[in-house]
Amino acid sequence: MPQRFKVILLTVLAVFICYIDRVVISLAIIPMGSEMGWSDTERGIVLGMFYFGYIFTQIPGGLLSDRYGAKLVLGIGLVVWSIFTLITPLAFFAGFYWLLLARFGMGLGEAVTFPAWHSLYARWIPFKERARSVALTNSAIPIGTIFGLIVTPIIISSIGWEWAFYLYGAVGFIWYYFWKKYVFSSPKDDPDISEEELTYIQENAPASDIDDPLPVKQLLFNKPLWAIAVAHFCNNYSLFVFLSWLPAFISEGLGVPWAAVGLLAMLPHLTAFIFTNLGGYFADYLTNKGVKLITVRRLCNSIGFGGGGIALCLVPMFDSVAAVMTIMCLGNVFAGFSAGGFIVNHADIGPKYTGRLMGITNSIAAIPGLIGGILTGMILDATGSWATVFYVTAGVTFFGGIFYLLFASTEKQFD
């Protein structure tokens, strides 16, 4: 097996663990909230506090990954968030504010994940394999979510919600052993890599090991970077709202019994897994056929945001569980094509700074986790209307697609 495939495998597992640890609260919060008598707004604050912490270490995570190596940064980040996952039940019983602090700490740890592995891939993954490799790694998001949605209710029903946090938190330490042993921040540091693979990577990967200082003014006023940041923000608004609130919508909005919530909630995520990978292969296919890179980025992104936004608008028009879940899955069919859009655009405009640029846009894209989770709770408390939640999310999605279409670029901006 080529060494870069081992890097991809362990990175996929890191993102998988990231999301099983992240999704557990969206299910556990139902019995936790019932036990404490929380309102929807209080539930939204608990869910949103993770993203408050998630904002702060995005840019440092990317900067440190580009400069000192993604192996170190992602390894430490995963251990940190695993510790905070393990202590979440203790924080819950200690009091509401201790729970918020634990959620904040978990966010600090998880925030380095995406900047770190994007920095790693800029040094390990050849250009012709980039979209599919990024798509495969991002597909660990729905797979981790699906696993959490299926397994967490079983754990909660069998041995209590506390054990979901204990078991998931422990997995991170097993992963760290293999990460430390087999992964290197740069292919030239890997003693087991063949000369043939090393030469191929060095000739075709977007970045080398060296980065230079990047002027803040250049970042603040760069339209293509803002196109990625706005698209990232709007994409994550939908992702984080439904990551946090989809089980509650299925249980309370559609009236589905608790035992079936996890199985239904996994269907849109399963669709996302399949079509995120197809979207990545579609983008690489067009690129390798000679289609202009900017055309590929804009086309894939427009299909993803346009189709996803339309599906969100359609959901409130139907009452049956089957129809609603079908439309939500259809939305993720379209959304999967954005795997060839904004999310791989960082390495186009600044190969040496991929981790740092990902940290910048992902920190901006973390804000919807805080705002969206709390705003959704406030909307439900004020109106009791899930339709309003879907229309707001659709509007945000359309805006992100249009902004990216107008201002995106694939020309190098920072090299």
C-alpha positions in Angstrom: 0.0 0.0 0.0 1.4 3.4 -0.9 2.3 5.5 2.2 -0.1 8.3 1.2 -3.0 5.9 1.4 -2.1 5.1 5.0 -2.1 8.8 5.7 -5.5 9.1 4.2 -6.9 6.1 6.1 -5.8 7.4 9.5 -7.0 10.9 8.6 -10.4 9.5 7.7 -10.5 7.7 11.0 -9.6 11.0 12.8 -12.6 12.7 11.1 -14.8 9.7 11.9 -13.9 9.9 15.6 -14.4 13.7 15.5 -18.0 13.3 14.4 -19.0 10.4 16.6 -17.8 12.5 19.5 -19.6 15.5 18.1 -22.9 13.9 17.3 -23.3 12.0 20.6 -24.6 15.2 22.3 -27.4 15.7 19.8 -28.9 12.4 21.0 -27.8 12.4 24.6 -29.2 15.9 25.1 -32.8 14.5 24.9 -32.5 12.5 28.1 -30.1 15.1 29.6 -32.6 17.9 28.9 -35.5 15.9 30.2 -33.6 15.1 33.4 -32.9 18.8 34.0 -36.0 20.3 32.5 -34.1 22.4 29.9 -36.0 24.7 27.5 -35.2 24.6 23.7 -33.1 27.7 24.2 -31.0 26.1 27.0 -30.5 23.0 24.8 -29.4 25.3 22.0 -26.9 27.0 24.3 -25.4 23.6 25.3 -25.2 22.5 21.6 -23.8 25.9 20.6 -21.1 26.2 23.2 -19.0 23.6 21.4 -18.8 25.9 18.4 -17.9 28.9 20.6 -14.7 26.9 21.5 -14.4 25.7 17.9 -13.8 29.2 16.7 -10.7 30.0 18.6 -8.1 27.4 17.6 -8.9 27.2 13.8 -6.4 29.7 12.7 -3.6 28.7 15.2 -4.3 25.1 14.1 -3.7 25.9 10.5 -0.7 28.1 11.2 1.0 25.5 13.4 0.3 22.7 11.0 1.9 24.6 8.1 4.9 25.5 10.2 5.5 22.6 12.6 3.6 19.7 11.0 0.1 18.5 11.0 1.0 15.2 12.6 1.8 17.0 15.9 -1.2 19.4 15.8 -3.9 16.9 14.9 -2.5 14.3 17.3 -2.7 16.8 20.3 -6.1 18.1 19.2 -7.7 14.6 19.1 -6.3 13.7 22.5 -7.6 17.0 24.0 -11.1 16.6 22.6 -11.2 12.9 23.7 -10.4 14.0 27.3 -13.3 16.5 27.3 -15.6 13.9 25.8 -14.8 11.5 28.6 -15.4 14.1 31.3 -18.7 15.4 29.9 -20.9 13.3 32.2 -18.9 14.5 35.2 -19.4 18.1 34.1 -23.1 17.6 33.6 -23.6 16.4 37.2 -21.4 19.2 38.5 -23.7 21.8 37.1 -24.9 23.6 33.9 -21.9 26.0 33.6 -19.4 23.1 34.1 -21.1 21.4 31.2 -20.7 24.5 29.1 -17.1 24.6 30.0 -16.5 21.0 28.9 -18.3 21.6 25.6 -16.1 24.7 25.1 -13.0 22.6 25.7 -14.1 19.9 23.4 -14.5 22.6 20.7 -11.0 23.9 21.2 -9.6 20.4 20.6 -11.7 19.6 17.6 -11.1 22.9 15.9 -7.6 22.0 14.7 -8.9 18.9 12.8 -9.7 20.3 9.4 -6.9 22.9 9.1 -4.4 20.2 10.1 -5.5 17.6 7.6 -5.8 20.0 4.8 -2.3 21.2 5.5 -1.2 17.5 5.6 -2.9 16.7 2.2 -1.3 19.8 0.6 2.1 18.0 1.2 1.1 14.4 0.6 -1.7 14.2 -2.0 -0.9 14.8 -5.7 -3.0 17.2 -7.7 -4.9 14.6 -9.8 -6.0 12.8 -6.6 -6.9 15.8 -4.5 -10.7 16.2 -5.0 -11.4 12.5 -4.5 -9.1 12.3 -1.4 -10.7 15.4 0.2 -14.1 14.0 -0.7 -13.3 10.6 0.9 -12.0 12.3 4.1 -15.1 14.5 4.3 -17.3 11.5 3.8 -16.1 10.4 7.2 -18.4 13.2 8.5 -21.7 11.4 7.5 -20.2 8.0 8.3 -19.2 9.1 11.8 -22.6 10.7 12.2 -24.4 7.6 11.0 -22.4 5.4 13.4 -23.3 7.8 16.2 -27.0 7.9 15.3 -27.2 4.1 15.2 -25.0 3.1 18.1 -25.6 5.9 20.6 -29.4 5.1 21.2 -28.4 1.5 21.8 -25.8 2.6 24.4 -28.2 5.0 26.0 -31.0 2.5 26.2 -28.8 -0.3 27.4 -26.4 1.2 29.9 -27.2 5.0 30.1 -26.2 8.1 28.2 -23.1 8.6 30.3 -21.5 5.6 28.7 -21.7 6.9 25.2 -19.3 9.7 26.2 -17.0 7.3 28.1 -16.8 4.8 25.2 -16.4 7.3 22.4 -13.8 9.3 24.3 -11.7 6.2 24.8 -11.5 5.5 21.1 -9.4 8.5 20.5 -6.5 7.1 22.5 -6.4 3.9 20.5 -6.3 6.0 17.3 -3.4 8.1 18.6 -1.2 5.1 19.0 -1.4 4.3 15.3 -1.2 8.0 14.2 2.0 8.5 16.2 3.5 5.3 14.8 2.6 5.5 11.1 2.0 9.1 10.0 4.6 11.9 9.2 3.9 15.5 8.4 6.0 15.4 5.2 6.6 12.5 2.8 10.3 13.1 2.9 10.3 12.3 6.7 8.7 8.9 6.2 11.4 6.2 6.4 9.1 3.6 4.7 8.1 5.6 1.6 9.5 4.3 -1.7 11.7 6.6 -3.9 9.1 6.3 -6.7 6.2 7.5 -4.5 8.3 10.3 -2.9 9.3 11.6 -6.4 5.7 11.4 -7.6 4.4 13.3 -4.6 7.1 16.0 -4.7 6.5 16.6 -8.4 2.7 16.7 -8.1 1.6 17.8 -4.6 0.5 21.4 -4.3 2.9 22.4 -1.5 6.4 21.8 -0.2 7.3 22.0 3.5 8.2 25.7 3.6 5.8 28.5 4.3 6.5 32.2 4.5 4.8 35.0 6.5 1.4 36.0 5.1 0.4 39.7 5.4 -2.9 40.2 7.2 -3.9 43.0 4.8 -3.5 40.6 1.9 -5.9 38.1 3.6 -8.5 40.7 4.6 -9.1 42.1 1.1 -8.8 39.0 -1.1 -12.1 38.3 -2.8 -11.5 34.7 -3.8 -10.6 33.9 -0.2 -13.8 35.6 1.0 -15.8 33.6 -1.7 -14.5 30.4 0.0 -15.2 31.7 3.5 -18.7 32.8 2.7 -19.5 29.5 1.0 -17.9 27.6 3.9 -20.0 29.6 6.4 -23.3 29.0 4.6 -22.5 25.3 4.0 -21.8 24.8 7.7 -24.9 26.6 8.8 -27.0 23.8 7.3 -24.6 21.1 8.4 -24.4 22.2 12.0 -28.1 23.0 12.5 -29.1 19.6 11.4 -26.2 17.8 13.0 -27.5 19.3 16.3 -31.2 19.4 15.7 -32.1 16.7 13.2 -32.8 14.0 15.9 -35.1 16.5 17.8 -36.9 17.4 14.5 -37.5 13.7 13.7 -38.7 12.9 17.3 -40.7 16.1 18.0 -41.4 17.6 14.6 -42.4 14.4 12.8 -43.6 12.4 15.9 -41.3 9.5 15.4 -40.8 7.1 18.4 -37.4 7.5 20.1 -36.3 4.0 19.1 -36.5 4.8 15.4 -35.0 8.3 15.5 -31.4 7.2 15.0 -32.2 5.0 12.0 -34.2 7.8 10.2 -31.7 10.5 11.0 -28.9 8.5 9.5 -30.5 8.4 6.0 -29.5 11.9 4.9 -26.0 11.3 6.2 -25.8 8.0 4.3 -26.8 9.8 1.1 -24.2 12.5 1.9 -21.5 9.8 2.2 -22.2 8.3 -1.2 -22.6 11.5 -3.1 -19.8 13.4 -1.5 -17.4 10.7 -2.9 -19.2 10.8 -6.3 -18.9 14.6 -6.3 -15.1 14.3 -5.7 -14.7 11.8 -8.5 -16.8 13.9 -10.8 -14.6 17.0 -10.1 -11.4 15.1 -10.7 -12.9 13.5 -13.9 -13.7 16.9 -15.3 -10.3 18.3 -14.3 -8.4 15.4 -15.8 -10.4 15.8 -19.0 -9.1 19.3 -19.4 -12.1 21.3 -18.2 -11.0 24.7 -16.8 -10.5 24.4 -13.1 -12.6 27.5 -12.3 -15.5 26.0 -14.3 -15.2 22.8 -12.3 -15.2 24.7 -9.0 -18.2 26.9 -9.9 -20.2 24.1 -11.5 -19.8 21.7 -8.6 -20.5 24.3 -6.0 -23.6 25.6 -7.8 -25.1 22.2 -8.1 -24.5 21.5 -4.4 -25.8 24.8 -3.0 -28.6 25.3 -5.5 -30.0 21.8 -5.3 -29.6 21.6 -1.5 -31.3 25.0 -1.0 -34.3 24.0 -3.1 -34.7 20.7 -1.2 -34.7 22.7 2.1 -37.5 24.9 0.8 -39.6 21.8 -0.1 -39.4 20.0 3.3 -42.1 22.1 5.1 -44.6 21.4 2.3 -44.9 17.8 3.3 -46.2 16.1 6.4 -45.4 12.4 5.9 -42.2 11.0 7.4 -41.4 9.2 4.1 -41.7 12.3 2.0 -39.7 14.6 4.3 -36.8 12.1 4.6 -36.8 11.5 0.9 -36.5 15.2 0.2 -33.8 15.7 2.7 -31.8 12.8 1.2 -32.3 14.3 -2.3 -30.9 17.6 -1.0 -27.8 15.7 0.1 -27.5 14.1 -3.4 -27.0 17.6 -4.8 -25.0 18.9 -1.9 -22.4 16.1 -2.4 -21.3 17.8 -5.6 -19.9 20.7 -3.6 -17.0 18.3 -2.8 -15.5 19.6 -6.0 -16.2 23.2 -5.2 -15.3 25.6 -2.3 -13.9 22.9 0.0 -10.9 22.1 -2.2 -10.4 25.7 -3.4 -7.9 26.6 -0.7 -5.0 24.7 -2.3 -5.8 26.3 -5.6 -5.3 29.9 -4.4 -2.5 29.3 -1.8 -0.9 25.9 -1.9 1.8 26.6 0.7 -0.7 28.1 3.0 -3.5 25.5 2.7 -3.7 24.8 6.5 -3.7 28.4 7.4 -6.3 29.3 4.8 -8.5 26.4 5.9 -8.1 27.6 9.5 -9.3 31.1 8.5 -12.4 29.9 6.6 -13.2 27.1 9.0 -13.1 29.6 11.9 -15.6 31.8 10.1 -17.6 28.6 9.3 -17.7 27.6 12.9 -19.8 30.7 13.8 -23.0 29.0 12.4 -22.6 26.3 14.9 -22.9 28.8 17.7 -25.5 31.1 16.0 -27.5 28.4 14.2 -27.8 26.1 17.3 -29.0 28.9 19.6 -31.1 30.6 16.9 -32.9 27.4 16.1 -33.8 26.9 19.8 -35.0 30.5 20.0 -37.2 30.1 16.8 -38.7 26.9 18.2 -39.4 28.5 21.6 -40.9 31.7 20.0 -42.9 30.1 17.1 -42.9 26.3 17.5 -42.3 26.3 13.8 -39.9 23.9 12.1 -40.8 25.4 8.8 -39.2 28.7 9.8 -36.0 26.8 10.6 -35.9 25.2 7.1 -36.6 28.5 5.3 -33.9 30.4 7.2 -31.4 27.6 6.4 -32.4 27.5 2.7 -31.9 31.3 2.4 -28.4 31.0 3.9 -27.6 28.2 1.5 -28.7 30.1 -1.6 -26.7 33.2 -0.5 -23.5 31.1 -0.1 -23.9 29.6 -3.6 -24.4 32.9 -5.3 -21.6 34.6 -3.5 -19.1 31.9 -4.5 -20.3 31.9 -8.1 -19.6 35.6 -8.4 -16.2 35.9 -6.7 -14.5 32.5 -6.7 -11.1 32.0 -8.4 -8.5 29.3 -9.0 -5.6 31.6 -9.7 -2.9 31.6 -7.1 -3.4 34.5 -4.7 -0.7 34.0 -2.0 2.3 32.4 -3.7 
